[in-house]
Amino acid sequence: MSSLKKITQKRLFLPIFSMILVMLINVIYDMACGNAPLTFFTVTIKNGVLYGRLIDIFNRGTEAAILAIGMTLVVSSSAGTDISVGSVMSLYGGMCCMLLAGYGNTNVSNYAVPLIIGIGAGLLTACVCGLFNGFLVAYMNIQPMVATLILWSAGRAIGLLLCNSQIVYVRVPSFQKIGGYVGFIPTPILIAAACILVASLVLKFTALGTYIQSVGINKKASRIAGFNSAKIILLCYVICGLCAGLAGMVATSRIYSADTNNIGLNMELDAILAVALGGNSLGGGKFNLAGSLIGAYTIQAIDTTLLALGVSTAQSPVFKAIVVILIVVIQSEPAKDFFKKLGKKKEMAKGAAQA
Amino acid sequence: MRIKRGIAVGAALLLCGGCAVTNIQEKESHTGMQEITEVDESLIVVGFSQIGSESDWRNAHTRSVKEALTEENGFYLIFEDAQQKQENQIKAVRSFILQEVDYIVLAPIVETGWDAVLQEAKDAGIPVILDDRLADVDEELYTCWLGTNAEREGGDAGLWLADYLEKAGRDEEKIRIVTLQGTTGATAQIGRTNGFHKVLEQHDNWEMLEMMDGDFTQAKGQEVMETLLAKYEDIDVVVCENDNMAFGAVDAIREAGRTCGPDGDIIILSFDAVKAAFDAMIAGDINAVFECNPLHGPKLEKILNSLEAGETVDKIQYMEETYFDTTMDLESIRETRAY
C-alpha cells in the first residue's frame, strides 16, 4: 500500500511541483513589494464574500477545471483531443441566452422561458455536440482533431446565428447568481467542486475508469475482451460535451450575456494543456484526473499571477509557453531516460512493474 | 456619359438578377431598379464594398449608408457585403470597375494589399473613397478617407473628466486613474490611449496608476478590474476603452464592495456608446460614454455631392462625434440610438 502511495505521489509530483513554482513567484513578488510573504494565501471575508488571490484562482479556474475533466476522458479513450470545447461553451451561451431572452431581443430583465429550460436546452445542445463528435470519432473512425475541428469552427458561428450576431444580455439576478455568489462562496467554485465530486465518485465506484483506460491502451484488445470500445469512446465525448456546456454555463452567467465571439475563446487549448500539465500522456491510455485538475488550476494560477504582476494579456502567452515547454520537456522520453540514468533506475522499474 | 451609364445600369441589373435568388436585400434593389432604368440619367452610381455584418456598430454603419444613398437623394447604390474576406472586397471593387460606377466606397477590412486593385480603379478614372478604416496605399490612389477620430475621442474623455472634476471641486486633489485598454495595437486602443494621455499630461494632479489590457471583452475587463482593485486601494477614475469592458469593470467594483457612477466613489468613463451603455448610465453605473459614430451615410452623401459638383474635398474627413453623460435626458436619447 505504501508503494502504491509512492507511485501516486510520483505521478502527481510534476503537476504539484509546477503549481508550487507558480505560487513561489507570488510569494517572492509579495516580498519584493514589501507585503507579508504569505499575502497570496490569505483568504479574508470582504464585503460579505470570500476574498483573496487563492479564491480568485479557484473561481476563475472553474471553466478550465470542468473542461479538464471531460478532456481527460476524451484523451484517455481516443488518444486525441476535443478541440471544439471552447466553441461549444459559446454555443451553450448562445442557446441559453437566446431562449431566456426570446429570439431577437438583446437586453431583457425578465425571462422569456423559465431559467431551467434555458439551462437545460443549453446543456442538451452541448451534449448533442459531444454526441456528434463522438459519433465521428468512434463510429466513423475520423481522427479526433479533424472530427472536432468541424464544431470548433461551426459551434461559435451557430451561437452567433442564434443570437442574431449580437450580444444578448439577460439581466436577471437568478441568472447572474450562477456566476456570482451563494452566501459568501463564489458559485463557480461550488459548481466545480460538484463536478469534480461526481466525476471522481463515478470513476471510483464504477468500472468506467478502467474501461476507458483499457480502450485507450488498446482499442482492439478491449473489444476482444468484451468491451464495446466505440460506445465507450462515444460516452467520453458526450461527457466532454456536457462539461463544455457546464463551463459555458459558468462563463455565460459571469457576464450575464452571450458574448458568442469571446466566450470560451481558446479555452480548448487551456483544457488540453491542463491534461498535459497533469502528467497525462496525450497518446491516450492511463489517466489521472487529479493531475488534470491541478494542471487546470496551475494554468489559472499562472494567469492570475501574470495579471497581478502587471504583465499585459498580450504578452502573457509567452510566459505560459515557457512553463509548458519546461513541463513537456521534463516529461518527454529522452528526459525521462536522462533522469533514469541519474540513479532512479530502481524506482522507475517498480513503477513500470506496477503499471 | 449617357450610353456609359446605360451600360453600367445594365450590368448592375445583370449582376443583381444573378444574385437575386440568394439575397433578399438585393431583390429589393432589383425591384427598385426597374423604375430607375427609365430615369437613370440623373442618378450617381456608387459601389459600396462593406466588410461584413460582424457587430451592431457595423450594421448601423451599413444601414446609415443605405439610407443616405437612396434614389430620392440622387444615388444608385450597389452594395456588396464581403463577409469578412478581403478577396471578396477586391472582387467587389473589380466588378464595380467593370460596371463603370461613378464612385467606389471601400471599407477596407485590413490595411494592406489594396495597391493593385485601387490602381485599377484609378486607371479606370473612378474616384475611391475609403470609409471607416484606412488602407496602407499611396495617397494618390484614393480621393479621401472618412472615419472616426479615436484620438479625439480619448481627448474628449480627458477634457470631460477635467471639467467634471472642476465642477466637483476636486481639480486640486490627487486623482488616481486606471485604464482598461483595448486589444493592444487596435486603432481604437492606440487612438483612445494617446488622446487621453495628452490631457493627462496637462494635469499634474492626475496620476495614471496602471494601464492593463482588457481585450475589449466584458469577461476580461472584469478580471483585470478585480486585479486592479486588489492592488490599489483608492482608484478614483476608471477609463474603459470600450463599453463591454466598462460593464465588466462595474461588476468587479460592485463585487469588491465599492461604488461607482455619479453617486459612487469611482468615476467610470467608457467609449463606443452602444445601447446597453445607456442602460448602464440610466442605472447610474457609468458616468459618461464617448461616441464612436457609425452613421457615416449623411457625411458620405455630402462628400459625393461635392465631388459630383467638381469641388475638391479634404483628404482626411472625421465624423462628428459627441458624448453622453448622466446629466442628459438619457431615456429619450436611448430611443433614438441606431445601435
Interface residues (C-beta under 8 A of the other chain):
Chain A: K46 N47 G48 V49 Y51 R53 D56 R60 T106 N107 S165 Q166 I167 Y169 G180 Y181 A251 R254 I255 S257 D259 N262 I263 T304 L307 A308 G310 S312 T313 A314
Chain B: S53 E54 S55 D56 N59 Q181 T183 T184 G185 E210 M212 D213 G214 D215 T217 Q218 A219 K220 Q222 E223 V224 E226 T227 A230 K231 N244 F247 G248 D251 E255 A256 G257 K275 A276 D279
